């Protein structure tokens, strides 16, 4: 399977990672539908359309099932059934000590990151199940696989995305629908500026990380896009895995299939002492 000729819905296309994915998929021959809460992807649609690729824009708020249904309906009318879903949405939520977090802000981040992911998957699965094919790619982030102080909402949300991915991957593994999640590393995006604005509330480790990111430029969004492209196009049935753009050997994904199939590699698991 390749993405050529496939219909891909990219949610969160206005962000650095989402826009990179849109360009990558379009270059490889996919018809790309770019979903955003605002009309901020119109320029991106024009850029991609100018290359001759099929591209359209749909408005979507992942916290509102009605807008999701309308967006998917528009894509189906314009391009056909969605075969690839890439969910690149994300919100930091409050940054700082838990006792200083605003509860409504904390809950809103959960609504966007976790409930939003569920809403989109819930809406897209019926057509994938009917067509007996599909690829779903989510994004985790800093704190998804480890505790991240002063980012309790974001960390909890991203860990939830990983477990949600594992659950639905197990449900769908015999239906030719593969679901995976990417940890992109520190990609330069609007979140950098949120981190900068938070200043000391983010903690010393986060500010040190920000300085390193400023010095190096961070991880290229194109690397995350290439991994998303590989997961969407590979015939190798890898599913339910958290794959790090920075630390994992995803460029040779097919070579790791046997070890992945028979182990908990690239998953979140409890570490015990001498037993389960």
N, C-alpha and C positions, 0 to 999 in steps of 0.2 A: 504494500500500500504506500502510495505517495500522496501528497496533498494536491497534486495537479488535478484540476477538474473538480475538487471537493469544495463544499461550502463551509466556510469557517466563520463563526461568530466570535468576535473578540470584544469582550466586555472590559471596560476601563481603558479604551483605546486612546484616550486623551493623555494618558500618563507616558512617562519615558519608556517603560517596558512595553506597554500596550502598543504604542506607535511603532516601536522597533519590530514587534511581532507582526504588525499589519504589513509593514514593508517586506519583511522576510517571506511571509506567506504569499503575498501578491507576486513577488519575484519568482516564486516556485510554482505559480500557476493556479493558486487557489482563488476562488471568488470570496472576497472578504467583506463581511458586514461589520462595521465599526459602531459599537454601542457606547454611548456616553450619556451621563445625566444632563449635560448641557450641549449646546450646539458648537462645542469647542473643537470638533474634529473635522469641520468643513474644509479647512485648509489641507488637512491630511488626505481627505477624500479626493481633493483636486490633484494633489501630488501623485497619488497612486493611480488615479484615473488617467492622468497624462501619460503614463507609461503603457497604456493599453490594457491594463489589468481590470478585471471586473471588481468594482468597489461601490459600496453604498453606505449611507449613514442611517442609523436608527437611534431614536432617543429612548433611554432606559434608565430607570431608577431601580436598583436591585432590591430596595426595601419595599417596592410597590409591585405586587404581582400583576396588576392590571397593565402597567407599562411594559413589563416583560412579555406578557402575552401579545400585546400589540406589536412589539418589536419583532418577535419571532414570526408573527403572521406576516409582517412586511417583508422579512427576509425570505420566507417561503414563497411569497408571491413574486418576489423579484428574482431569486436565484434557485429556489428549491429547498428541500429539507436540509436542515443543519446537520452536518456529519462531524464537525469538529467544534468544540466549545473551549475557548480559552478565557478563563476568568482572571483578569489582572487588576481587579479592583482592590482597594485597601485604604484603611484610615488608621492613623496612629491612636486616636483617642487621647485621653489626658496623659500628660507626662509629669511625673513627680511622685512623691510619696503617696501611698494609698490613702492615708488619712486626709490628704489635701485634694484628692481627686473629686471632681464634680460627678455625682452618681449618674446624672442624666447624660453627661458627655461619655462616661464609661459605657453606659448601656447603648448609646447611639453607635459606638464603635463596634459593639457586638452585633447590633442590628445590620450594619453595613457588611462587616467582614464575615460573619458566620451565617446569620439568617439570610443575608443576601446571596451567599454561595448556595445555600439550600434552595432558595427561591428559583434561581436560574436553572439549577440542575433538575429540580422538580418539574419545571416547565418544558425542558428540552428532552427529557428522557422518553416520553411516549413515542416521539417520532424516531428516535434512535432505536428503541426496542422494536418498533414496527419494521424498520429497515434492517434490523439485526447487524448494525455496525455503528461505531461511534468512538470518538476519542475526546476525553475531557482532561484539561490541564488546569490545575489551580496553582496559586502562588502562596507560599509560606513566607517567612521572614525572620528577622532577628528576634530570637526568643521563642521561636516555634518549637525548637528541640531542646531548649534549656531555659532555666529561669533568668529573667532579665529585670533586675530591680529598676524601679521608677518607670517601667513600661508595662505594668500589670495587665492593662486592658489589651494592648496590642499583642503581648506575648501569649496571653490566654486565648485570644482569638486565633492566632496563627497555629497554636498547638491544636485547637479544635478543628481547624481546616485540615490538618494532617490526619487526624483521627477520622473525620468525616470522609476523607478520601479513601482511607483504608476500608471503612465500612462499606461504602458503595462499590468499591472495587471488588470486594468479596461477593457482594450480591450479583454483580454483573459479569463476573469472570468467564462464565460459560455462554455469554451472549454476544461475544465479539465487541464488547464495549470496554475499553481500557481507561482507567482513571489514575492519574499521577499528580504529584505536587512538586513544584520547583522552589528551591531556596536560592534566590538570585544573587545573594551577597549585596554589598553596599553599592547599589547603582545610584548614580547622581540623579536626583529627582526633587520634586517639591518637598518631599519628606526631609531632605537635608536642611532646608530652611526652617521647617518646623522644629527640628532638633536644635538648630542654631538659636532660634527664638526662645526655646525653653531654657537655654543657658544652664545655670547651676541646678535647676530642677531635674535635669536629665542625669545627673550624677557624673562623677569624675571619669569613669570608664567610657561613658558615651561621648563626653566631650573630647577625650583623647582619641576615640575612634573617629570623631568628626574631623579633628586636625589631620589624622592620617589620610582620611578620605580626601580632604582638601589638597593635601600634598601629592597624592597619587592620581587623583581623578576618579578613584573608585573602580568598580567593575563595569565593563562595557555592557550596556543594555543589549547589544547585539549578541553577546554570548548567551544571555537568557533566551533571546529570540531563537537562536539556533537550536538550543535544547528543546524548546517548545515545539519547534518544527520537527525535530527528530522524534519526539514522543507522539506527535500527531501523525507522522508518516510511516513509522516503523511497522513492519509486519510482525516483529517479535512481540509476543504477548506479555510484555512487562506491565504490571499493574499494581496499584496500591503502594507505590514507593515514593519516598521523599528523596529527591535528588538535588544535591548541592552543585550549583554551577561552578563554585570555586574549588571544592574539595573532592568531588567524585569523578571517576574516570568515565564520564558519560559519552565521550567521543567514541568509545569502543563498547557501546551498550550491548551489542549482539554477543560479544565475547563473555559477558557476565551473566547471560541468561540462566545457565544451569545453576550457578551458585546463588542467584537471586531466587530461583524457583524453590530451592531447598533450604532456604535460610531466612532469617529475619533482617538480612542486610538492607539498609536504607529504609528502615521502619523505626517507629518509636516504641521502645520496649522498656520494661522495668528491669533493672540490673539487681540481681540478688546475690547473696553469699551462699555458695554451695547448695544450690537447689533452685526450684521454681517458686 
